[in-house]
Amino acid sequence: MSEGVSAPCLVQTRYGAVRGVGSAAVNRFLGIPYAAAPVGERRFAPPQPPRHWTDPRDATRAGANSPQIIRAFPGLDVTPLVGHGWQRGDDFLTVNIWTPSDGRTRCPVLIFIHGGAFIGGCSDARVHAGTEFARDGIVYAAINYRLGVEGFLPMAGAPTNLGLRDQIAAIEWVKANIDAFGGNPGNITVAGESAGAMSLASLLASPLAHGLIRRAIVQSGHGSMVRPLEVAERVTRLVARHLNVTPDAAGFKQRSFEDCSAAVAAISRPDIGIDLRDRLGRDPAYGLARFLPVFGDDVLPRPPLDALAGAERSKTQLLIGTNRDEMNLYFVTTGVKELSTAASAGKMLGLSHPQARDVLASYGMGKPHMRPGAVLTEAMNDLVFRLPARQFAAAFPGASHLYEFGWRSPACGGELGACHGLELPFVFDTLETCTGPEGIAGTDPPQALARDIHRIWVDFVSDGTLPWARYQASTRQSFSLETQTAAPDGDMPAAEF
């Protein structure tokens, strides 16, 4: 939605003044550095505070973002969800901020961590612009962080989980500076979607983020998509071979951002064989991502789901949920759902799960009128997203609330359904960004539903209010976003495996 006629506006941060643009309702500040540029001697180093500046910094235009690649989905325009790809520049550890323009103070704050499989995405994607949240009295901040080789590739001579360390630094910067923008540093909610949600779930279990997050919104994510260091190092060695360097910080520093991004693209192709199963024979990413956070360091000493049991998080509120047909984004657009045979479905799932045949049988593989691709898709909806999100909700020591989004997009001939990422234009009330012949929401999505869902997020960010009961093992209460009703969550065959 348009922000109206613009005029300059100035805010003084702890590092210097920033000049943004304002309208009758919303002020916007883009590309503010929360950390020093991670280049030169700071490449593969923990995030460092930004340098102070003297003259007001121009924050009227989108800046650089992390070196990245963007995955294509045939038949869909996903640029509103992930941006237009790599925008080059050294200062890419930045935050975008939207505020109400009426001068109010002590507003609730929402920080958003974008998705993109840990190799793509940015804070500038149109679908999660903060205009509507700012109109509703919330100060909104969207952050960039290091991706791919720069942020999620463990290597000797460099700290692990640099992307997560960036996110922690960004949250700390917002907490220290947001009062200048009219935000309340004591009332901060952090949200993330997809890889951003997986990151946020990790932060909720990290001792380095203790006390930083009052409320969390985990959209299509959970704490189970992490790898042990020794498995992730297989990716490190593979990337190093592609680049013809030693698999350490000294070796990777010999290659440019462009070289490393090209290597990420090369090793992310589905035909590149790499075994990323752990000692139990499982790949937690189920082939969707090569790069993931790792556990076994100071950021994540243990897997997040294990760490929650002893975490001091009882005062944190969690809103977590998934979309009903998450895997359709990956399998409908590529033809996997339509073209898979029982043999190919078993082979695909077998690369990530040791009981693939039994899992597929529990979802109806081999039964009359059950398409193999549809069975595979349904099983992976649960294995990759829905079941681990519920496990995280059940294990979380604070108050957790579970939702599911089930509105079906008419895109892709009506087959796309409630796919991965579809809730975003409803949450942000930005349906116009995803509407059209190649839009993920199709040609005529329900604006009234977007207003209702957006209002749920606004209320939760404001004071933690939600219109349904917390998730507990005894009741398993789940809220349907499209029907606005609560009911006990159903069983999933995948839970047995």
C-alpha angles and dihedrals in degrees: 000000000000118000092211131230111355132224131174119268130183131213127181114223125184089263100044143301122303125204116213136164126262140193136187090283112017140037120204131199119184135194101009109167115236091177138022118274108279095227136111111005090358094059109114089008128117114273113278127204114271120255118258118252130207107204119056109276118235107245097164098100136049112265136202124311136202119293103267152145127235122222116224124225111199113240095013132091103219097171091102088059101043106016130239098303132257114002104192125230140108099248102068102130090093144135131221116211132197120189138176107264098216094089097250118155138206091040121168112262129223121193116193127204111200126224132227109138091279089287104070147023134077145211091258098066108130097227093067100041110141101229098112094044090052090049087056094054101266126126104225127200127185118192139205122213138178116285139192116353092000097051114017109028113100112220137167112260096032137074116260126240095029090164091058091046088054091052091052090049090050092051090049091050092050091048091051097044110026095091088070088061093049096265128135110236089200094059107054126149120190119206133182138177129211107329087007089055092047087051093049092050087054091050090052088061097039121106088211091063096044111140095009099098122060096172131012133198113198110190115191093341145095142173100271100079097090132106136220111251095246092057094046090052088067087068090048092055092046093052091046091054090052090051095040093232137118113275095249140085093269091054097046091047087065089067128069127238086256092054093048093047090052089051091051089053091048098050093041093065111113091232092062105100116221127149109226098167118129127225089284091055096253134126106202091204093054090219095305096108138024094191120064138150113274130220129218099070135089092276094053111011089173136015107286095241090055093044094055092071092069099028122123094229103118092121094052119098119216130200109187134167150138141222119258097237103030097153094054089085089063102032105035095048093047097042094244092123093050101038106035120117125206089258096049092044091052092047093049095049091040089066088067108023129048094212098046097139093050092046093052091045090055088057093051106270109167096020118125115272093011110125111219093224092051090050091050091048094050092048092050092046085064100035098046102035123356103049099043090047089056091047089053091049091051094048097045110111095211129060108301126187123195128211136177127204113211108163106131119226114222090217121120092033092308093303100104095079122166092341132173112294096014094114092062099081088047095049092048094036089234101127092142089070093059101036124107143064092308097027118120090232095050126226105308113024119175110265092190090061090051090054091050095048093044089053091054090055092045092052093047093048091047100052111339095265117155129170096231140055125270121269113263132168091242097052105019090201113194129180123221107218095199096050095031091225134120127225139154112287116251128241122262124211088221090067089077090061 
